[in-house]
Amino acid sequence: MRILLFLATNIAIILVASVTFRLLGFESILAQNGVDLNLTALLVYCALFGFGGSFISLLLSKTIAKMSTRAQVIKAPGNATERWLFDTVARQAEKAGIGMPEVAIFPAAEPNAFATGASRNNALVAVSTGLLENMTPDEVEAVLGHEIGHVANGDMVTLTLIQGVVNTFVMFFARIIGWFVDRVVLKNERGLGIGYMLTTIVAELVLGILASMVVMWFSRRREFRADAAGASLAGRDKMIAALERLKRAQDLPSTMPATLTAFGISRGAVGGLGALFRSHPPLEDRIAALRAAR
């Protein structure tokens, strides 16, 4: 169902944008300025690459996560800790109405955890050795509930869709800007010149930065929902205690790969403009939201 949603969203974006461009007369405006550009064809091209890259990343997310964190999947619990971890995830997954995720432990001194996977019924939940060593069972249970919440809410697919949309439009508008500068500003009439290539690269960098702010805003919103899910599955007091424990350890250096940062439970936002590019809101805000919830 989520794969169909992914494809339907892709097609809907192309159709809506194409109709909008025609209604607003963008193609005729460009033609009047000497820019012979087929906006629909360009949009389809950008969507194929924009969504295609995000979709492939989603399908490979579990494999990449295991390799990049050196996570060891618990296939047959070998000790009491692994048995408790496995049983807790199984209980929470059943309560959340999702398929049993793979459960793994990855070597890292920092207390952290993440969830990833292509669907609600094909996910991976992993915790660090530092989390198991430095948190109480109640706190670990809450962290697991938070990650199960990400899976149940479909956050991996949602972020992939959002990333696919912004990728598409970054590529699309960067090429329109490049085309316009090359044909109108530089008056190049012999194919695509160096002006097009340089302008497109610069435009993609600038638009990519703005797009990252949009994606990270959505990422921060979903953290509050996952915290609420953790509170529902494990208990609000346990979830608050887990976040407070993470707050005390948030200055530890992170070893989480950049591709998984948005799916970890830790890494609070910093102040100033830097906060706009962080995947997680401040832990203080998350704790306050849980305390205010009824």
C-alpha positions in Angstrom: 0.0 0.0 0.0 2.8 2.5 0.8 4.6 1.6 -2.4 1.4 2.4 -4.3 1.2 5.7 -2.3 4.7 6.5 -3.3 4.0 5.9 -7.0 0.7 7.7 -6.8 2.2 10.7 -5.2 4.9 10.9 -7.9 2.3 10.8 -10.7 0.0 13.3 -9.0 2.8 15.8 -8.5 3.7 15.6 -12.2 0.1 16.0 -13.3 -0.8 18.8 -10.9 2.4 20.7 -11.7 2.0 20.2 -15.5 -1.5 21.5 -15.4 -0.5 24.5 -13.3 2.3 25.5 -15.6 -0.1 25.3 -18.6 -2.8 27.3 -16.8 -0.3 30.0 -15.8 1.2 30.1 -19.3 4.8 29.4 -18.1 5.8 27.7 -21.3 4.6 30.6 -23.5 6.4 33.1 -21.3 9.6 31.1 -21.6 9.1 30.8 -25.4 8.7 34.6 -25.7 12.1 34.9 -24.1 13.8 32.5 -26.4 13.7 29.5 -24.0 12.4 26.5 -25.9 11.8 24.3 -22.9 9.2 21.5 -22.5 8.2 21.9 -18.8 6.2 18.7 -18.6 9.1 16.6 -20.1 11.6 18.3 -17.8 9.3 17.7 -14.8 9.0 14.0 -15.6 12.8 13.7 -16.0 13.4 15.4 -12.6 10.7 13.3 -10.9 12.2 10.1 -12.1 15.6 11.0 -10.7 14.3 12.9 -7.6 11.9 10.1 -6.5 14.0 7.3 -7.9 17.0 8.1 -5.7 14.8 8.4 -2.6 13.0 5.2 -3.4 16.2 3.2 -3.9 17.5 4.6 -0.6 14.4 3.5 1.1 14.6 -0.1 -0.3 18.2 -0.4 0.8 17.8 1.4 4.1 18.0 -1.7 6.3 21.0 -3.2 4.5 22.9 0.2 4.6 22.0 0.7 8.3 23.3 -2.7 9.3 26.5 -2.2 7.4 27.2 1.4 8.4 26.6 0.8 12.1 27.9 -2.8 12.2 24.6 -3.8 13.8 24.2 -7.4 14.8 20.7 -8.7 14.3 19.3 -10.9 17.1 18.2 -14.0 15.3 18.3 -16.3 18.4 18.7 -14.5 21.8 21.9 -15.5 23.3 21.5 -14.0 26.8 18.9 -12.5 29.1 19.4 -9.0 27.8 18.9 -10.0 24.2 15.8 -12.1 25.2 14.3 -9.2 27.1 15.1 -6.8 24.2 13.5 -9.2 21.6 10.4 -9.8 23.7 9.9 -6.2 24.5 10.0 -5.2 20.8 7.6 -8.1 20.0 5.1 -7.0 22.6 5.2 -3.4 21.5 5.0 -4.2 17.8 1.9 -6.3 18.4 0.3 -3.5 20.5 1.1 -1.0 17.7 -0.4 -3.3 15.0 2.8 -3.8 12.9 4.8 -6.8 11.9 7.7 -7.9 14.0 10.8 -5.8 13.1 14.3 -7.2 13.1 16.0 -6.3 16.4 19.7 -5.5 16.4 22.4 -4.1 18.7 25.2 -1.9 17.3 28.5 -0.9 19.0 28.5 2.7 20.1 29.4 4.4 23.4 26.6 7.0 23.1 23.1 6.0 24.2 21.1 5.9 20.9 18.7 3.9 18.8 17.1 4.0 15.4 14.4 2.5 13.3 14.4 2.1 9.5 12.9 0.0 6.8 10.8 0.1 3.7 7.5 -0.5 5.4 5.7 -1.0 8.7 6.0 -4.8 8.3 9.6 -4.8 7.1 11.5 -2.7 9.6 14.6 -2.8 11.7 14.9 -1.5 15.3 18.4 -1.2 16.7 19.8 0.0 20.0 23.4 0.9 20.9 25.5 -0.9 23.4 25.9 2.4 25.2 22.1 2.7 25.6 21.8 -0.8 27.1 24.7 -0.1 29.5 23.7 3.4 30.6 19.9 3.2 30.8 17.5 1.4 33.1 15.2 -1.3 31.6 12.2 1.2 31.9 14.1 3.8 30.0 15.2 1.3 27.3 11.6 0.2 27.0 10.5 3.8 26.4 13.2 4.2 23.7 12.0 1.1 22.0 8.5 2.4 22.1 9.7 5.6 20.5 11.3 3.7 17.6 8.2 1.4 17.2 6.2 4.6 17.0 8.3 5.7 14.0 7.6 2.4 12.3 3.9 2.5 13.1 3.6 6.1 11.9 5.2 5.2 8.6 7.8 7.9 9.2 10.5 6.3 6.9 8.1 6.3 3.9 6.8 9.8 4.8 10.3 11.3 4.9 11.1 9.5 1.6 8.1 11.0 -0.1 9.0 14.5 1.2 12.6 14.1 0.1 11.5 12.9 -3.3 9.2 15.9 -3.7 11.9 18.4 -2.8 14.5 16.6 -4.9 12.2 16.8 -7.9 11.6 20.5 -7.6 15.2 21.4 -6.7 16.3 19.7 -10.0 13.4 21.2 -11.9 13.7 24.8 -10.9 17.6 24.7 -11.0 17.4 23.7 -14.6 14.8 26.3 -15.5 17.1 29.0 -13.9 20.1 27.6 -15.8 18.2 27.6 -19.0 17.0 31.1 -18.5 20.4 32.5 -17.7 22.0 30.7 -20.6 19.4 31.7 -23.3 18.1 35.1 -22.0 20.9 36.6 -20.0 23.9 35.3 -21.9 22.1 35.1 -25.3 23.5 31.7 -26.1 21.7 30.2 -29.1 23.9 27.1 -29.8 22.7 24.4 -27.4 23.4 24.4 -23.7 26.6 26.4 -22.8 28.8 26.8 -19.8 26.4 29.4 -18.4 23.7 26.7 -18.1 25.9 24.2 -16.4 27.4 26.6 -13.9 24.1 28.3 -13.1 22.3 25.0 -12.6 25.0 23.8 -10.2 24.8 27.0 -8.1 21.0 26.9 -8.2 20.9 23.3 -7.1 23.2 24.1 -4.1 21.1 27.1 -3.0 17.7 25.4 -3.6 19.0 22.2 -1.9 19.9 24.2 1.2 16.3 25.6 1.4 14.9 22.2 0.7 16.8 20.7 3.5 15.2 23.1 5.9 11.8 21.9 4.8 12.7 18.2 5.2 14.2 18.8 8.6 11.1 20.7 9.7 9.0 17.6 9.0 11.6 15.5 10.7 11.4 17.5 13.9 7.5 17.3 13.9 7.6 13.5 13.6 9.8 13.2 16.7 7.1 14.6 18.9 4.7 12.0 17.5 7.2 9.2 18.1 7.7 10.4 21.7 3.9 10.3 22.2 3.9 6.8 20.8 6.7 5.8 23.2 4.6 7.2 26.1 1.6 5.2 24.9 3.5 2.0 24.6 5.8 2.2 27.6 4.3 4.9 29.8 4.7 8.7 29.9 7.0 8.7 33.0 9.3 6.2 31.4 9.5 8.2 28.2 10.2 11.4 30.1 12.9 9.6 32.1 14.5 8.3 28.9 14.7 11.7 27.3 16.1 13.2 30.5 18.8 10.5 30.5 19.6 11.3 26.8 19.7 15.0 27.7 22.5 14.3 30.2 24.5 12.4 27.6 23.8 14.6 24.6 27.3 16.2 24.7 28.9 12.8 23.9 30.3 12.6 20.4 27.9 10.9 18.0 29.1 7.9 15.9 25.7 7.6 14.1 26.2 7.7 10.3 24.8 10.9 8.8 22.3 8.9 6.7 20.7 7.6 10.0 20.8 10.7 12.1 17.2 11.6 11.4 16.1 8.2 12.5 18.0 8.1 15.8 16.3 9.1 19.1 19.0 11.5 20.2 20.7 14.6 18.7 18.8 17.7 20.0 18.7 20.9 18.0 21.1 23.7 18.5 20.3 27.4 18.7 20.3 30.0 15.9 20.2 29.2 12.2 21.7 25.8 12.9 18.4 24.7 14.5 16.7 24.9 11.0 19.0 22.1 9.7 18.7 19.7 12.6 16.5 16.5 12.4 15.5 16.6 16.1 14.0 19.3 18.3 15.7 20.2 21.6 15.2 17.5 24.2 13.9 20.2 26.6 11.0 20.9 24.1 10.3 17.2 23.8 10.1 16.7 27.5 7.9 19.7 27.9 5.5 18.4 25.3 5.2 15.1 27.1 4.6 16.8 30.4 1.9 19.0 28.9 0.2 16.0 27.2 -3.0 14.7 28.9 
